[in-house]
Amino acid sequence: MTHPADHSTLPDAIAGRRILVTGGSGTIGSRLVDHLLALGPEVVRILGRDETKQFYQRQKYRDRTDVRFLIGDIRDRDRVLRATEGIDVVFHCAALKHVESGEYNPFETALTNVTGTQNVIDACLAADVKTMILTSSDKAANPTSVMGASKLLAEKLVTATTNYRGSHQTAFASVRFGNVLGSRGSAVELFAAQVAAGGPVTVTDPTMTRFVMSTDRAVDLALEAARVAHGGEVFVFKMPTARLADIVSATIAVFAPRCGRRPEEIEIVRIPVRPGEKSYEELMTEDESLRAHDVGPMYVVLPSIDTPLDIAAAYEHVPAAPVGGYRSDGVAPMDGPEVEAVLRAAVDGVQL
């Protein structure tokens, strides 16, 4: 099992603070809570609408007095306002994230990802929160799906708040990352379930490329963004890429032995491409790269609109990012063994 990373520069941002994590029982949210609790906050509030997930999470933390569990939906503005009272830092992880379901339920997706995000923003302003970080998606860059478009609009809402926050000093920023290996509802989880059933494993287009990362790496980005955000930025994590064919093969190699099956016996079959699915993923567009800076493990995309706070000045001595879109089909993919090694590390301790 993986453990929270050593965020030696983060305690000043988290220690003694009062934290709210929306969607705090989801894959990213729950792992974020693990990391936060290791940094000594005064309290972490977990807001979510799934009482079953919260039940099991409560058992995990049953001996702690610095965790609070709140049932509620980010669509409910009054509930979010109450949950945010007295909070210093908000990590907004709650969202509808599945591309296909978003295509068939666009209004519901907009209510959660757009209206829900605005509710969180308003609550942060009302409570004079110090920092708010939105967890976004690679699908927000040049979106072709309802989910991607909704996440892009959520990012725009977060960035624009710096313009109308008035006397409030809250720093609003977003983090954008790709596929989190082994997350709930992810392709890897689906492939693993198909392996457990004896196959076949279904794949749309084996040549598709995807940015991939572990849950802990995604959490690292969110925490680092909270530490350094000035307001209005979109933080884009640099990530390795993999072909879908190699992700499928790696999933079979990793999970078949756990199920008492032989990898070579698992059949792979092609199925049609799903609505809204792209052949590649994009974390930063060419237009965004023109106002982005390279800060080592990630790019920082600055706002396209004028802001009262001169954010650009904070990055004037930071190297500019390379000009051009940051796409999964423009990065040399890992080979099969590398993908398998990354997947094994990402799902260590995960049970089918």
Steps between C-alpha positions, in 0.01 A plus 500: 500500500627847414543763767455878498791675331748708697372853443775667701412845363128472564439502878483880510214481248313219678620460861251646742262591217134413462449312173191410297513230232192475280465154352732394780397135488579455129824361360692828492318656793554211740870473417531875538349468848769240586775743397341796675465318831872418487574875491335589833190706415265615773212324327408350164134514402387246240193606303329246274167348409596130520433387855629148431845624399499727804404209724809301404719810512368574848611154614848571369523820703289392798779577750565851368344818636614726215265366229137602445258328261231710334226360277404747230498586131696788347185584302349610832636851548385534861663169596829604343488837676455331837773243430749776414450710814832554680702317232848611385563280194254329264584217262207466260505140374125429467395454137326284245795362305387231255505610136229268371251568778558871448403470133165348597445722805640841405278708725582290806869530418469878473311522831777320688815610319401860421228611743655293777839664443342846512338406831841403638652826373224708661540310827877561498445873455236510774733320742816692401676173421875539445535265200267302273632233263278345231601154377436502127565266207707471184164488322458872575765579236334530156194311631301270273265371769243646738714396794808672355305815416353511851845468658637773274218730607568410863865600449389828341272573795786440744744716304252786451424522871829683552343789306189543711603382847520860622667532837514122548854360478416142402741350245301300245679252272448175312705185446463299181616140465431188293395144577549386857585131480268278699257775599134409545326466166828525308591290197743298710228416751275387213778294340585341835137398556492346153818308578348374825202369301731312266478750215465618243655840562338761275699779337387770261815604312832346614696783337341768721745672734434612855677702767527283812589557863450351844259638757788616717652701215163666437479591868856637491394747231196617693704556816780679319249725325348594837844598623607719208178634344475877463157494334361415159756238397437161344770255608573227245696198619761348269400137455620189318286361219393148406327333209163349582624163374783505755264605781276202418794258483642633827163467674472138390857427613446661841151376587467156334730326754304660785189329365662162449503546123772483238557827312533325165149356536332842522356604163503863379217615272434829319185704561378829346640831623276651769320834460733791576814283513821648351789311341747705705493719807606861533609664823591841360397663172736691272325825591545426871870423446554861389424619854641202691815456708710193571546441873664158479245230574216705355398785272315804634247651260430862587159663447411630155306787657638802685493457875529756783785296645806508277544125492739520208752683719522197728620292205708753308827324589358149436586346159226504238342171402575360152259637242255238376227274633593250769332186360533131572566426132790745505687332787695178449292228672638262757571150378301198623724410797508863616121521490472178699743627763312829537168317524631258765620790712173693454270214601719349772264370767187542287265202515257395228 
